[in-house]
């Protein structure tokens, strides 16, 4: 079948390859003409310097991408998501199934991605929404390395459809889930702890501290889930601990890389200027900190990372503040 992809970055093209390998026809939209040209002429993912199947085509024409398929996969940062949705909605004439594969939360509203779609898309054009999430780096997926993710939707039929769309028996296994809220929260919050993990590595600390971070990070995520009304049981799944572990331990993670640079002494502005891709954890940290303040949640790691990012607190002082907290039972 035909699948439209909005976003020609590394993750968008890695998923394009999965779809192509599964026998589907893929059209990718990107605003960057150079990226589109590289896809069409060289069959290349420029961000990863990896070749992609020749039947994957690209365009800068947003109307063409909307008309190409009734299944639209969005792979754009939350910072530009509303702009992308606005461009798409101008050309909607029939119901579409919307899939999101990016991870983040809007700081100004604390809306999840599905809520942004529900807010912006007229119900007569919104067939359904599915989140595709889990421990997955584009660098490995595009090479056909074994990856397992979850297709989460409040509508079981939509989730099963997306599962069948992406699942293959060679390298990309897909589970289905009804816990959309938990999947979206997990995919967003884990980026904060990936920043912290990179910071720890940048300060020269070891595996002990990273293991403690992941463990206590899960505790903070559980508090968040309960306050937000998400099913905390999903923390034990692919979109919870699975995504948290891979993001906190892999150099492929852009959030880990950003934290590493901050740990080495760069401030937030310097770090962002040196990154070639969007660091979602920074925006999510701002949103999570504000939500915690409003709901009286004790989230010391998130608070410490917020102070390092936005108040330029010395990471050594932030670490000291965590270690000097009053001792208590686990």
C-alpha positions as CSV (number, residue, x, y, z in Angstrom):
1,X,0.0,0.0,0.0
2,X,1.0,3.7,-0.2
3,X,2.4,5.4,2.9
4,X,3.1,9.2,3.2
5,X,5.9,10.3,5.5
6,X,6.3,13.9,6.7
7,X,9.9,14.4,7.7
8,X,13.0,13.3,5.7
9,X,15.3,13.1,8.7
10,X,17.2,9.9,9.8
11,X,14.3,8.4,11.7
12,X,11.8,9.1,8.9
13,X,14.1,7.5,6.3
14,X,14.9,4.5,8.6
15,X,11.1,3.8,8.9
16,X,10.8,4.4,5.1
17,X,13.2,1.6,4.6
18,X,11.2,-0.7,6.9
19,X,8.1,0.0,5.0
20,X,9.8,-0.5,1.7
21,X,11.3,-3.8,2.9
22,X,7.7,-4.8,3.8
23,X,6.6,-4.2,0.2
24,X,4.9,-0.8,0.6
25,X,5.4,2.3,-1.7
26,X,6.7,5.3,0.2
27,X,6.7,9.0,-0.5
28,X,8.6,11.3,1.8
29,X,8.0,15.0,2.3
30,X,10.7,17.4,3.4
31,X,11.0,21.1,3.2
32,X,14.7,20.9,2.5
33,X,15.2,20.6,-1.3
34,X,18.8,19.2,-0.9
35,X,17.5,16.3,1.2
36,X,14.8,15.5,-1.3
37,X,17.3,15.6,-4.1
38,X,19.6,13.2,-2.3
39,X,16.8,10.8,-1.8
40,X,15.5,10.9,-5.4
41,X,18.9,11.0,-7.2
42,X,21.3,9.2,-4.9
43,X,18.9,7.1,-2.8
44,X,20.8,8.3,0.2
45,X,20.0,9.2,3.8
46,X,22.4,12.1,4.1
47,X,22.2,12.4,7.9
48,X,23.5,8.8,8.4
49,X,25.3,8.4,5.0
50,X,23.3,5.2,4.4
51,X,21.7,4.1,1.2
52,X,17.9,3.5,1.0
53,X,15.8,1.5,-1.5
54,X,15.3,3.1,-4.9
55,X,11.5,2.9,-4.7
56,X,11.5,5.4,-1.8
57,X,10.7,8.8,-3.4
58,X,10.6,12.3,-2.0
59,X,8.9,15.6,-2.7
60,X,8.7,19.2,-1.4
61,X,5.1,19.4,-2.5
62,X,2.9,19.0,0.6
63,X,-0.3,18.6,-1.4
64,X,1.3,15.7,-3.3
65,X,2.2,14.0,0.0
66,X,-1.3,14.3,1.4
67,X,-3.0,12.9,-1.7
68,X,-0.5,10.0,-2.0
69,X,-2.0,8.0,0.9
70,X,-4.6,7.8,3.6
71,X,-1.9,6.9,6.0
72,X,0.3,9.8,7.1
73,X,3.4,9.1,9.2
74,X,4.8,12.2,11.0
75,X,8.4,12.2,12.0
76,X,9.1,15.8,12.9
77,X,10.3,17.5,16.1
78,X,7.5,18.7,18.4
79,X,8.9,22.2,18.0
80,X,7.7,22.3,14.4
81,X,4.8,19.8,14.7
82,X,2.0,22.5,14.6
83,X,3.5,24.1,11.5
84,X,3.6,20.7,9.8
85,X,0.0,19.8,10.8
86,X,-1.1,23.3,9.5
87,X,0.5,22.6,6.2
88,X,-1.1,19.2,5.9
89,X,-4.6,20.2,7.0
90,X,-5.0,22.7,4.2
91,X,-5.1,19.8,1.7
92,X,-7.2,17.3,3.6
93,X,-10.2,16.0,1.7
94,X,-10.7,12.6,3.1
95,X,-10.2,10.8,6.5
96,X,-6.6,9.9,7.2
97,X,-4.9,7.7,9.8
98,X,-2.2,9.7,11.5
99,X,0.9,7.9,12.9
100,X,3.6,9.7,15.0
101,X,7.1,8.4,15.4
102,X,8.7,11.4,17.1
103,X,8.9,11.8,20.9
104,X,8.2,14.9,22.9
105,X,5.7,17.0,24.8
106,X,4.8,20.6,24.1
107,X,6.2,22.8,27.0
108,X,3.7,25.6,26.7
109,X,0.6,23.4,27.0
110,X,2.0,20.0,28.2
111,X,-0.1,18.4,25.4
112,X,1.0,15.1,24.1
113,X,1.3,14.7,20.4
114,X,-2.0,12.8,20.0
115,X,-3.7,15.7,21.8
116,X,-2.2,18.2,19.5
117,X,-3.6,16.3,16.5
118,X,-7.0,16.0,18.1
119,X,-6.9,19.7,18.7
120,X,-5.9,20.7,15.2
121,X,-7.4,18.2,12.9
122,X,-11.1,18.4,12.1
123,X,-12.8,15.1,13.3
124,X,-14.2,14.5,9.8
125,X,-10.6,14.1,8.5
126,X,-9.2,12.2,11.5
127,X,-9.6,8.5,11.1
128,X,-7.4,7.7,14.1
129,X,-4.0,8.2,15.7
130,X,-1.2,5.7,16.5
131,X,2.1,6.2,18.3
132,X,5.0,4.1,17.1
133,X,7.6,4.1,19.9
134,X,10.2,2.0,21.7
135,X,13.9,1.4,22.0
136,X,14.9,2.3,18.5
137,X,17.8,4.2,17.0
138,X,17.7,5.2,13.3
139,X,21.3,4.3,13.0
140,X,20.5,0.6,13.6
141,X,17.1,0.3,12.0
142,X,18.4,1.6,8.7
143,X,21.0,-1.1,8.7
144,X,18.4,-3.8,9.3
145,X,19.5,-4.5,12.9
146,X,17.1,-6.2,15.2
147,X,14.6,-3.7,16.8
148,X,11.4,-4.2,18.7
149,X,8.8,-1.4,19.1
150,X,5.1,-0.9,20.0
151,X,2.2,0.6,18.0
152,X,0.0,2.3,20.6
153,X,-3.5,3.6,20.1
154,X,-6.7,4.0,22.0
155,X,-8.4,2.2,19.0
156,X,-7.3,-1.4,18.9
157,X,-8.1,-1.7,15.2
158,X,-5.8,1.2,14.3
159,X,-3.0,-0.1,16.5
160,X,-3.2,-3.6,14.9
161,X,-3.2,-2.0,11.4
162,X,0.0,-0.1,12.1
163,X,1.5,-3.2,13.7
164,X,0.9,-5.1,10.4
165,X,2.2,-2.2,8.4
166,X,5.6,-2.2,10.0
167,X,6.2,-5.7,11.4
168,X,8.5,-8.1,9.6
169,X,10.2,-11.3,10.7
170,X,13.7,-10.3,9.6
171,X,14.6,-7.4,11.9
172,X,11.6,-5.2,12.9
173,X,9.1,-6.7,15.4
174,X,6.1,-4.7,16.4
175,X,3.8,-5.2,19.4
176,X,0.4,-3.5,19.8
177,X,-0.8,-1.6,22.9
178,X,-3.9,0.3,24.0
179,X,-1.9,2.5,26.4
180,X,-1.4,5.5,24.2
181,X,-1.0,7.9,27.1
182,X,1.8,5.8,28.7
183,X,3.6,5.3,25.4
184,X,3.7,9.0,24.7
185,X,4.8,9.9,28.2
186,X,7.5,7.3,28.2
187,X,8.9,8.3,24.9
188,X,9.1,11.9,26.0
189,X,10.2,11.7,29.7
190,X,13.1,9.2,29.0
191,X,14.9,12.0,27.0
192,X,15.3,14.0,30.2
193,X,17.2,11.1,31.9
194,X,19.2,10.6,28.7
195,X,20.4,14.1,29.1
196,X,21.4,13.3,32.7
197,X,23.1,10.1,31.6
198,X,25.2,12.0,29.1
199,X,26.0,14.6,31.7
200,X,27.2,11.9,34.1
201,X,29.5,10.5,31.4
202,X,30.7,13.9,30.6
203,X,31.8,14.4,34.2
204,X,33.7,11.1,34.1
205,X,31.4,9.2,36.4
206,X,30.9,5.5,35.8
207,X,28.4,2.7,35.3
208,X,27.3,2.7,39.0
209,X,26.0,6.2,38.7
210,X,24.3,5.5,35.4
211,X,22.5,2.4,36.9
212,X,21.4,4.5,39.8
213,X,20.1,7.2,37.5
214,X,18.1,4.8,35.4
215,X,16.6,3.1,38.5
216,X,15.6,6.4,40.2
217,X,14.5,7.8,36.9
218,X,12.0,5.0,36.7
219,X,10.7,6.1,40.1
220,X,10.2,9.7,38.9
221,X,8.5,8.5,35.7
222,X,6.1,6.3,37.8
223,X,5.2,9.4,39.9
224,X,4.6,11.3,36.7
225,X,2.5,8.5,35.2
226,X,0.2,8.3,38.2
227,X,-0.3,12.1,38.5
228,X,-1.0,12.2,34.8
229,X,-3.4,9.3,34.8
230,X,-1.3,7.0,32.7
231,X,-1.0,3.2,33.3
232,X,2.3,2.8,35.3
233,X,2.4,-0.8,34.3
234,X,3.6,0.3,30.8
235,X,6.8,1.5,32.5
236,X,7.9,-2.2,32.4
237,X,7.4,-2.3,28.6
238,X,9.1,-1.2,25.4
239,X,7.9,2.4,25.6
240,X,9.0,2.6,29.3
241,X,12.1,0.9,30.6
242,X,13.0,-0.3,27.1
243,X,13.3,3.2,25.6
244,X,14.8,4.6,28.8
245,X,17.7,2.1,28.9
246,X,18.6,2.4,25.2
247,X,18.5,6.2,25.3
248,X,20.5,6.4,28.5
249,X,23.2,4.0,27.4
250,X,23.8,4.7,23.7
251,X,26.0,7.2,22.0
252,X,23.5,7.2,19.2
253,X,21.1,9.2,21.4
254,X,21.2,12.9,20.6
255,X,20.0,13.7,24.2
256,X,22.8,11.7,25.6
257,X,25.3,13.5,23.3
258,X,23.9,16.9,24.4
259,X,24.2,16.0,28.1
260,X,27.8,14.8,27.5
261,X,28.7,18.2,26.1
262,X,27.1,20.0,29.0
263,X,29.0,17.7,31.4
264,X,32.2,18.7,29.5
265,X,31.5,22.4,30.3
266,X,29.4,23.7,27.5
267,X,26.3,25.7,28.4
268,X,22.9,25.1,26.8
269,X,23.3,27.6,24.0
270,X,26.7,26.3,23.0
271,X,25.4,22.7,23.1
272,X,22.3,23.4,20.9
273,X,24.5,25.3,18.4
274,X,26.8,22.3,18.1
275,X,24.0,19.8,17.6
276,X,22.8,18.8,14.0
277,X,19.5,17.4,15.3
278,X,16.8,18.5,17.6
279,X,17.3,17.7,21.3
280,X,13.7,16.9,22.5
281,X,14.8,16.3,26.1
282,X,15.4,20.0,26.7
283,X,11.9,21.0,25.8
284,X,10.5,18.0,27.6
285,X,12.5,18.9,30.7
286,X,11.0,22.4,30.8
287,X,7.5,21.0,30.4
288,X,8.0,18.2,33.0
289,X,9.5,20.6,35.6
290,X,6.6,23.1,35.2
291,X,4.1,20.2,35.5
292,X,5.8,18.9,38.6
293,X,5.7,22.4,40.2
294,X,2.0,22.7,39.4
295,X,1.1,19.3,40.8
296,X,3.5,19.3,43.8
297,X,5.5,16.3,42.5
298,X,8.9,15.6,44.1
299,X,11.1,14.9,41.1
300,X,14.7,15.7,42.2
301,X,16.5,14.5,39.1
302,X,14.2,16.4,36.7
303,X,14.6,19.5,38.9
304,X,18.4,19.2,39.0
305,X,18.6,18.8,35.2
306,X,16.2,21.8,34.8
307,X,18.4,23.9,37.0
308,X,21.5,22.9,35.0
309,X,19.8,23.6,31.6
310,X,17.9,26.8,32.4
311,X,19.6,28.3,35.4
312,X,23.2,27.4,34.4
313,X,23.7,25.5,37.7
314,X,27.1,23.9,37.9
315,X,26.6,20.1,37.3
316,X,28.8,19.4,40.3
317,X,26.5,21.4,42.5
318,X,23.4,19.7,41.0
319,X,25.0,16.3,41.7
320,X,25.8,17.4,45.3
321,X,22.3,18.5,45.8
322,X,21.0,15.1,44.8
323,X,23.5,13.2,47.0
324,X,22.9,15.4,50.0
325,X,19.2,14.9,50.2
326,X,17.9,13.4,53.4
327,X,18.4,9.6,53.4
328,X,15.2,7.4,53.4
329,X,14.0,3.9,52.6
330,X,13.8,2.9,49.0
